Amino acid sequence: MRYIVTGADGQLGGRVATNMLNEVFGDQLIFTCPDKSRLREERLKVWEEKGVTVREANYDNKEQMIEAFKGGDRLYMVSGVVIGPERVQQHKNVIDAAIAAGVKHITYTSFFGANREGYKQYVLPDHTATEEYLKASGVDYNIMRNNLYLENYLLNSVMMANLDNNRWVTTAGEGKATFIAKDDSGRVATALLLGKGEHNKDYDVTGQLIDQNEICNMIREISGIDYEYITINEEEYYDYLDSIYIPRTSKGNYSKSPVPWCANDMVTNESGIRDGLMAIETDTVEKLTGRKPIDPKDLLEKYSFVWKEKITTYWELGKVQ
């Protein structure tokens, strides 16, 4: 059995790649990334020394992916970055290429709510369309719908507060959510890639139930910084994000933005939290990995550098991690 991990150079795909190296021999693994030249040399060297096959696979290039996926039996598919019809086409390209290359099973990283009525998150149409295409393709699959990442609130929210006189601004109010840690998501993806999921089953991937004000309070206590939790309405939040140069869409100008996310995404996510849409609890993590979801408290020290170093933009993270 050979396993393919797409996006192995990214945060989530990278976690899956590392996990898989702890589960199977390197010669059973194919890791792909859009541009092999951008891989850190030390990472590429470790992978190749362990027998991993590393190939380029750009989601816009179906023929390239067919070649990259050849010899693989099961594939982990991380979602693309650009939001909109382009991403849907990219995802279709991956599915088509995998099938053409002889892949028998695809695990797809979707987003929480893609199969639910009443969810308005900006990214959902892309994932709903991809899920429908995957299910209609005839290939065996598992779909994992990640809730919002816990790290967003230990990194991005704190960075934006540092940027704005310690004001933690959101539309979420006191709404709770089962934010998922990326390590937990990576472990679930690994389990599904290895075949531990049920046949053609969808999984909602969720963590512990908590609200942002609780997270803000925990960080205030451990940091000694008087972060002020402020909740506003959607129109005010759009104006706020405009004021710090966060573009409305993923195709906007990010030259002055402190984060690589767009306002439409951020506003709809935070309002979904406020409205209780992201508060559903599941046993997916424990069922597939044998351990309970990570407690948010256990990640505070890991990301403490954000307040200790007064980080104000996402682009500074690589300099201190």
C-alpha positions in Angstrom: 0.0 0.0 0.0 1.3 3.4 -0.9 -0.1 6.7 0.5 -0.1 10.1 -1.1 0.0 13.3 1.0 -0.8 16.5 -0.9 0.4 19.9 0.4 3.1 18.2 2.4 4.9 21.6 2.6 1.9 23.2 4.4 0.9 23.4 8.0 -1.8 20.7 7.8 -0.3 18.5 5.1 3.0 18.8 6.9 1.5 17.4 10.0 0.0 14.5 8.1 3.3 13.8 6.4 5.1 13.7 9.7 2.5 11.5 11.2 2.6 9.1 8.3 6.4 8.7 8.7 5.7 7.4 12.2 3.2 4.9 10.9 4.6 3.4 7.7 8.0 3.0 6.0 9.1 5.9 3.9 9.1 3.9 0.6 5.3 3.6 1.1 4.9 7.4 0.9 4.5 9.9 -1.9 4.6 13.6 -0.7 3.5 16.3 -3.1 3.8 20.1 -3.1 3.1 22.8 -5.7 6.7 23.9 -6.0 9.4 21.5 -4.9 12.1 24.3 -5.0 10.3 26.1 -2.1 10.7 23.1 0.3 13.2 23.6 3.0 16.3 21.7 2.1 16.6 20.0 5.5 13.0 18.8 5.3 13.5 17.4 1.8 16.7 15.7 2.8 15.1 13.9 5.8 12.2 12.7 3.6 14.4 11.4 0.9 16.8 9.7 3.3 13.8 7.8 4.7 12.8 6.7 1.2 9.9 9.1 0.6 9.1 9.9 -3.0 8.7 13.7 -3.3 7.0 15.1 -6.4 5.5 18.4 -7.6 1.7 18.5 -8.0 0.1 21.8 -8.8 -3.6 21.7 -8.5 -3.9 23.7 -11.7 -2.0 21.1 -13.7 -4.0 17.9 -14.1 -1.5 16.1 -16.3 1.3 16.9 -13.8 -0.8 15.5 -11.0 -1.6 12.3 -12.9 2.2 11.6 -13.1 2.7 12.7 -9.4 0.0 10.4 -8.1 1.0 7.3 -10.1 1.8 4.3 -7.9 -0.3 5.6 -5.0 -3.3 3.7 -3.6 -4.8 6.2 -1.0 -4.6 10.0 -1.2 -5.0 12.8 1.3 -6.2 15.9 -0.4 -5.8 19.2 1.4 -8.0 22.0 0.1 -6.7 24.8 -2.0 -6.1 28.4 -0.9 -7.9 30.6 -3.4 -11.6 31.0 -2.6 -14.1 30.7 -5.4 -14.7 28.9 -8.7 -11.0 28.5 -9.3 -10.6 26.4 -6.2 -13.6 24.2 -7.1 -11.9 23.5 -10.4 -8.6 22.8 -8.7 -10.3 20.3 -6.5 -12.0 18.6 -9.5 -8.6 18.4 -11.1 -7.1 16.6 -8.1 -10.0 14.1 -8.0 -9.9 13.5 -11.7 -6.1 13.1 -11.7 -6.1 10.7 -8.7 -8.7 8.5 -10.4 -6.7 8.6 -13.7 -3.6 7.6 -11.8 -5.3 4.6 -10.3 -5.8 6.0 -6.7 -8.5 3.9 -5.0 -9.4 6.2 -2.0 -9.4 9.9 -1.4 -9.6 11.6 2.0 -10.7 15.2 1.5 -10.3 18.1 3.9 -13.5 20.1 3.9 -15.0 22.7 6.2 -17.6 22.4 9.0 -21.1 23.1 7.7 -20.6 22.2 4.1 -23.4 19.7 4.3 -25.7 21.7 6.6 -28.6 24.1 5.9 -28.4 27.6 7.2 -24.6 28.0 7.2 -23.4 31.2 5.5 -19.6 30.9 5.8 -17.9 32.5 2.8 -15.8 29.4 2.0 -18.6 26.8 2.1 -19.8 26.8 -1.5 -16.3 25.6 -2.6 -16.4 22.7 -0.2 -20.0 21.8 -0.8 -19.3 21.6 -4.6 -16.2 19.5 -4.0 -17.9 17.1 -1.7 -20.7 16.6 -4.3 -18.1 16.0 -7.1 -16.1 13.6 -5.0 -19.2 11.5 -4.1 -20.3 11.4 -7.7 -16.9 10.4 -9.0 -17.3 6.8 -7.9 -13.9 6.6 -6.0 -14.0 5.5 -2.4 -13.7 8.4 0.0 -13.8 9.9 3.5 -14.6 13.6 4.1 -13.3 15.4 7.2 -15.1 18.7 7.9 -12.7 20.7 10.2 -14.3 23.3 12.5 -12.4 26.6 12.8 -8.8 26.1 13.8 -8.0 26.8 17.4 -4.7 28.3 16.4 -6.5 31.2 14.7 -7.4 32.5 18.1 -4.0 31.9 19.7 -2.2 33.5 16.8 -4.3 35.8 14.5 -6.6 37.2 17.2 -3.7 38.0 19.5 -1.7 39.5 16.6 -4.6 41.8 15.7 -5.1 42.8 19.3 -1.3 43.6 19.6 -1.8 45.8 16.5 -4.8 47.6 18.0 -3.9 48.6 21.6 -4.8 45.2 23.0 -8.3 45.3 21.6 -9.6 41.8 20.7 -12.3 42.7 18.2 -14.9 40.2 16.8 -18.5 39.7 16.0 -18.6 36.4 17.9 -20.0 37.8 21.2 -20.4 35.0 23.8 -20.9 32.3 21.1 -19.2 29.1 21.7 -17.4 26.9 19.2 -15.7 23.5 19.1 -12.4 24.9 17.7 -10.1 22.1 16.4 -6.4 22.1 17.0 -4.4 21.5 13.8 -2.5 18.6 15.5 -5.8 16.9 16.2 -6.9 17.5 12.6 -3.6 16.1 11.3 -4.1 13.0 13.4 -7.7 12.5 12.1 -6.4 12.9 8.5 -3.7 10.4 9.2 -6.2 7.9 10.6 -8.5 8.3 7.6 -5.6 8.0 5.1 -4.5 4.8 6.8 -8.0 3.4 6.3 -9.3 3.6 9.9 -12.6 5.4 8.9 -15.8 3.8 7.8 -16.5 3.2 4.1 -17.6 6.4 2.3 -18.3 8.2 5.6 -18.2 12.0 6.4 -16.7 13.1 9.7 -17.2 16.5 11.4 -13.9 17.2 13.2 -14.4 19.2 16.4 -12.5 20.0 19.6 -13.5 21.2 23.1 -16.4 23.7 23.4 -15.2 27.2 24.4 -15.9 30.8 23.6 -13.4 33.4 22.5 -13.9 35.5 25.6 -12.7 32.5 27.6 -9.6 32.2 25.4 -9.0 36.0 25.7 -9.3 35.7 29.5 -6.8 32.8 29.6 -4.3 34.7 27.6 -4.9 37.8 29.7 -4.1 35.9 32.8 -1.0 34.1 31.6 0.4 37.1 29.8 -0.4 39.8 32.2 -1.5 41.9 29.3 -4.9 43.5 29.6 -6.5 42.3 26.4 -10.0 43.8 26.0 -12.6 41.6 24.4 -14.9 43.7 22.2 -17.8 42.4 20.1 -19.4 44.5 17.3 -21.8 44.0 14.5 -21.0 42.8 11.0 -20.9 46.3 9.4 -18.7 47.6 12.1 -16.4 44.6 11.8 -16.1 45.1 8.0 -15.1 48.7 8.6 -12.6 47.6 11.3 -11.0 45.1 8.9 -10.9 47.7 6.2 -9.1 50.0 8.5 -6.2 47.6 9.0 -6.0 46.8 5.3 -7.5 43.3 5.3 -9.0 42.8 1.8 -12.7 41.8 1.4 -11.9 38.8 -0.9 -9.0 36.3 -1.3 -8.1 38.0 -4.6 -7.5 41.4 -2.9 -4.4 43.3 -2.2 -2.6 41.8 0.8 0.5 44.1 0.7 -0.5 45.8 4.0 -2.7 43.1 5.5 -1.5 41.7 8.9 -3.0 38.3 8.0 -3.5 36.2 4.9 -7.2 35.9 5.3 -10.0 37.9 3.8 -12.7 39.9 5.5 -15.6 38.0 3.9 -14.1 34.8 5.4 -13.4 36.3 8.8 -16.8 38.1 9.3 -18.9 35.1 8.3 -16.9 32.7 10.5 -17.1 35.0 13.5 -20.9 35.6 13.0 -21.4 31.8 12.6 -19.8 31.4 16.1 -22.1 34.1 17.5 -25.1 32.3 16.0 -24.2 28.9 17.5 -23.4 27.3 14.2 -19.9 26.2 15.2 -20.8 24.7 18.6 -21.7 21.2 17.6 -19.7 18.5 19.5 -18.6 15.2 18.0 -16.5 12.2 19.1 -14.5 12.1 15.8 -11.1 12.9 17.3 -11.3 10.3 20.1 -13.0 7.7 17.9 -10.3 7.9 15.2 -7.2 8.7 17.1 -7.9 7.2 20.6 -7.4 10.4 22.4 -9.6 13.4 23.4 -9.2 16.7 21.6 -6.4 19.0 22.8 -7.4 21.4 25.6 -6.9 25.0 24.6 -5.0 25.6 27.8 -2.3 23.1 26.7 -1.4 25.3 23.7 -1.0 28.6 25.5 2.7 28.2 26.2 3.4 27.0 22.7 2.1 30.2 21.2 3.1 32.5 24.0 5.8 34.1 21.8 3.0 36.0 20.0 2.3 38.2 23.0 5.8 38.0 24.4 7.3 39.3 21.2 4.4 41.6 20.4 3.9 40.0 17.0 1.5 42.1 14.9 1.5 40.4 11.5 1.3 36.8 10.3 4.4 37.5 8.2 6.5 37.9 11.4 5.8 34.4 12.6 8.5 32.7 10.6 11.1 34.9 12.1 10.5 33.8 15.7 9.1 30.2 15.5 
